[in-house]
Amino acid sequence: MNPVLRKALLAAAYAAAVALFFEGASRAALSSDGFFRRVAGNDEASWRLRWVKRQKGQRRIYYAFDDYHPSRGWTLRPGLRGVQAFPGKKLSSNTHGLRGAREYAYDRPSGIARIVVLGDSFTFGEDVDDAETWPHRLEEMLPATEVLNLGVHGYGHDQMLLYLEEEGLKYHPDLVVVGFLPDDMERNLVAFRDYAKPRFVLQDGRLTLRNVPVPSPEGVLAREPFRLKFLDLLSMLGGQYERRTGREQAAMREITLALLDEMNAVAAAAGARIAFAYLPVYGEIDKADPGMTGRERFFFSHWRRGGIQSMYLRPFFLDKMRRGAEFKTYGHWGPLEHQTVAEGVKAYLLEKGLLSGPPRPSSSASP
């Protein structure tokens, strides 16, 4: 055999043996629950492997109220009626998959203002009844106004943008309200969170969509045995490094601001106004100091620079706390928290005249 060829074959065999060793070691390590818990973070591989482990434990691939969606990953199943999705609470959806049993035609009725609301589980209303969600309560507070709840649990701002483009604008809204939580920023960095999902990346300053069509849950499970676990482990360790060095935070803010700005542009191009409602949750909801947190200052300063409407709702919680109200400081909101958000959003809309009439005097909903 040619000596050069022999050396090449030996090198290839050695490389293959090393690769097999590392792949085998990675598979063994990641199959250990203790090791997995130590290295898992918020990276894409960690979320996917958590999900796969749940499926191996014979847990349902879908929540009882989810359907697979090829561009957004998942969506609320249409036509639900009184599903016991949460303890002691019932969930319904209309024929278009919006929260609640009420139907809304795409064509807006004459003489009616229409608000489309986007958001994650805090807008969708996890752990509360249909009539207890803040979009539903807002609709009850505003005469001659329809408020359509397009919130979906687990959505990032990327999925909200796609939902607005694909479905929300079909309803010809006068106003789009985005229920904003900083925690959703982490979802904007990955193509797998609760399930497989779309992801935008910035290329030359422009948003570029990836991972569409989104793999179905069954497809993810079918491909899982063939995925290289060594690459998954590298991704997980890399994610830990990105978080420790602050690079993850910088990347989250960059892509999130681009997505929020794109929502604003998409709504404006369709002739609708947009407003972002910063929703206070754990660590913020019971904060006695009325001053803004660092996260709040960052986003409100960005919105103000861009002339974008934004709602500072924490003062409404603080006012009720001073009068003896006790809010949930863990998990998802209850009816009281949803009611308080609805009151704050209503005050802002009336103050700014975003539905009709001239702007009114300032209130605490303005930062």
N, C-alpha and C positions, 0 to 999 in steps of 0.2 A: 504493500500500500504506500502511496505517496506520503512522505513524512509530513508535508504541510497539511494534507487532507487528514492524516491521522491526528495531528495536533488539533485541528479544527473540530473533529468529531469528539475527541476527548474533552475539549473545552465546552462543547455543546452539552455533552453528557453530564459534565460537572455542574454546569449552570442549571440544567434540568433537575439534577438531584438537589441542589441548594434550594431551587424554587419549590420543589415538592416538600422539602423539609420545612421551609418557612410557612407554606400553605397549611401543612398538617399541624404544625405547632400553633398557628393562628386559629385554626378550626377548634383545636382542643382547648385553647385558652378562652375563646369566646363562648364555648359551650358551658364553661364554668360560670354559674350565676354570680359568685363572689368576684371573680375577675372582671366580668362584664360590668357589674355595678361600679367598679372602681374606675373603669376607663370610659364608660358611656357618658355622653354629654348631650349637646343640642345639635350635633352635626347630623347630616342626612343618614349616614350608615347606622348611627345609634338609634335613630327613630325607626328606621326600617327593621332592624334586628329586634327591637322591642316588640314591634307589631308582629313579626314572624313568630317570636316566642309565645305571644298570646294565642296565635292560631294553633300552634302545636299543643297548647293547653286546652284545645277544643272550645275556645271562646269564639263567638260569632265573628265572621269577617266584617259584617256590617252592623252598625247600630240598628235597632228596630225601625228607625225612621229615616235611614239613609238610602240613597241610590247612587250607584256609580255614575260619574259624568265624564265624558271624554276630554273636555277642555278645562274643567275646574276640579276634577278629581272626585268630588262627591257633591250631592245636593240633597235638599229635603225631599222626601218622597211625596209625590202629589196624592191628594185624595184621602189623607188620613182623617179619622174621626175618633176623637176621644181616646187616643192611645195612652196607656199608662206608661209614659216614657220616663217619668221621674216619680219618686215616692209621693203619693198623695196628690199628684198633679196630672193633668191631661193635656195632650198635644193633638192639634188638628192642623191640616194644611189644605189649601184650595187646589183646584185642578192645575194650577201653574206651579205648585210647590212653594207657595208663600205661606208663612206662619199664620194660622187662623183659618176658620172655615169660610170667611167672607170672600166672595169672588170679586175681582176687579177686571173690567174690560181693558184692553190695550188703549182704546180710545177714551180720552178723558171726558167725562160728562160736562156739558155746558154749565157755567156758573160755579164750578167746583174747583178748588185749588187742590193740587196733588203733590204729595211729598213721597219720594222713594228713600227708604232708609237702608243703608248697608252696614254690616258689622259682623262681629263674631258671636260667640255664645252668649255674651252679655246683652247683645241686641236681639238675637234670636229668642232668648228667654229660657235658657237652661234652668231647670228647677222651679219654674213657675208655670201657671196656667196661661192659655192663650190670652185671656182678658187681663192678665197681670203684667204683660210685657210693656216696656216703656213706649214703644211705637203705638200699641193699642190704646194705652192711656192717653197719649198725646192726641190721637184722633178723636177721642171722646171730649177732649178739652177745647178743640178748635172747631168752630162752626163752619159748615160748608167746606170741609177739608177732608181729603182721604190721605191716610198715612199707610203706606205699603211696607210691610216688614220683610225685607230681603236679607235679613241676618241669617247666617249659617254657622253652626258651631265649628270651631277649629279653623275658620278661614283666616288667611293672611291678607295683607293689602293687595297682593297680586291677584288673588282669587276675587276679591271685591271689585277690583278694576275690571276684570273679565266679565263678572256678573253684571256690572253696570253697562258695559258695552253690548253684551249679548242679550240681556233681558231687561234691565232696568230702564233703559231709554225707550223701549217699546211702549212704555206707559205714559210717555210725554209728560214727565214731571215738571212742575214749576220750580221745584227745589229738590236737591239731593242732600241728604244729611248722612254723614259718615260717623258712626260710633267708633271713636279711635281709642285704642289701648296700646301703650308702648310694648306690652308683652307680645303683641302680634308681629313685631318687627323680626323676631327670631324666625318666624315662619317664612319670611320673605327671602331667607338665605338658602332654603333647602327645597328639594324636589320630592321630599317625603316627610310628612309630619304625622297626622293621624292616619292617613293613607298616602298613596302616591298622589302628587299634585303638580301643577305647572310651576314654573319658576322663570322669572325675568332676570336677565343679567344686563349690565351696562357695557355696551360696545361703542367706543368713540362717542360717549356721552348719550347714546340712544338706548332705549329699552328694547331688548331682544328676547322673545319668548322661547323657552326651552321645555322639553319633556311633554310635548303635546303631539299627538294624542297621549293622554295620560294612561299608563298601563293600568289595566283593571286589577282589582285585588287578586282574582284568580290567576291572572298573568304573572303578578309579582311572586306569588307562591310557587308557580310552576318553574320560574327561572331561578329561584333562590338556591337550589342545590348546585347550580353551575356558576354562581358568583364567587369571585376570588376573595376569600375571607382575609387574606393578607392585606389586600387593598382596603378592605373595610377597617381593619385595625389601624392602618396608616392614617386613614381619614379620621378616625376617632382620636388618635393621638395628636394629629394635626389640629383638630378642633379644640383640644385642650390648650394647645400652644397659642392658637389665635385668641382664645378667650383671655388667657393670662397676660398676653402682651397688649391687649386692648384693640387688636386689629379687627376682631369680630364686631365690637361695638361700632367702630368706624365704618365697617362695611354695612352693618345693619342700617345705620343712619343714612348712608349715601343712597342705598337702594330704596329705602322707605321714602325719603324725601322725593326721589324721582317718581315713585309710584303715586304719591299723594298729589304731586304737581300734574301728573298725567290725568288723574281723576278730575282735577279742576279743569284741565284743558278739554277733556272729553265732554264734560257736562256743559261747559260754555259753548262748545261747538254745536251742541244740540239745542241751545237756547235755554238751558236751565241754569239756575244758580246753585252753588254748592256751599255747604257749611260743615266744618268738622267739629264734632262734639267730643271733647277730651273726657273720657269716662273714668272717674276715680274708682280704684279698686283697693285691694289689700295694700297696706302701707301708705295709702293716701286718703282713703275714705274717712278714717277716724283721726286724721292729723289735726291737732288743735290749732296749730299755727296757720293763719290764713295766707301766709306768703307762699309763693310758688316753689315747688321742688325744682331741682336741676333739670329733670326731664321735662317738666312743664314749661320752664323758661325756654328751653331749647326749641320746642315745637311751636310755642306761641310766638316766639320771635321770628321764626321762619315764616309762619302764616302772615304775621303783620307785615313783614318785608314784601311779601308777594301780594298784599292787599286781599288776602283770602279770609273769608268769614270763619271765626273760630269761637267756640263756646267754652268758658271756664266755669264748670259746674260745681266745683268743690265748695264754694261759699254757700250753696243751697243745703248741702249736707251739714256744714258747720253751723248754720243757723238752726237747723232742726236739733242738732246735738246740744246746742246751748239751751234749747227748750225741753231737753230730756229724752229725745229720741235715741234709741240704741240701734246701730247699724251692724250688719254682718261684716266681720273683718276677715273672713276666710271663705274660700269657695265662691260659688256664684251668688248673685244677689237674690234677695227675696222680694216680695211685693213692695215693701217700703222703699227699698233702694230704686226700684223701677219707677215708682210713683214720683220720687224726688227728682230723678233725671227728667221725666216727662215735664214736670213743673219748670225745671231750669231751661229746657229746650223751648218750651212755650214762651217763657219770659224773653228769651233772646230773639225769637222770631218776631214777636210783637215789637220789641225795642228797635230792631233793625228794619222793620217793615219788609221782611223778606217774602211775605205772601201777598200783602196788599197794603195800600195806604202809606203815608210818609213815616220816616223813622221817628221813634218815640224817644223820650229821655232815657239816659243810661240806667242800667241796673247791674246787679252783681254778676250777670252772665257774661259780661264783657271783661276780658283780662286787662 
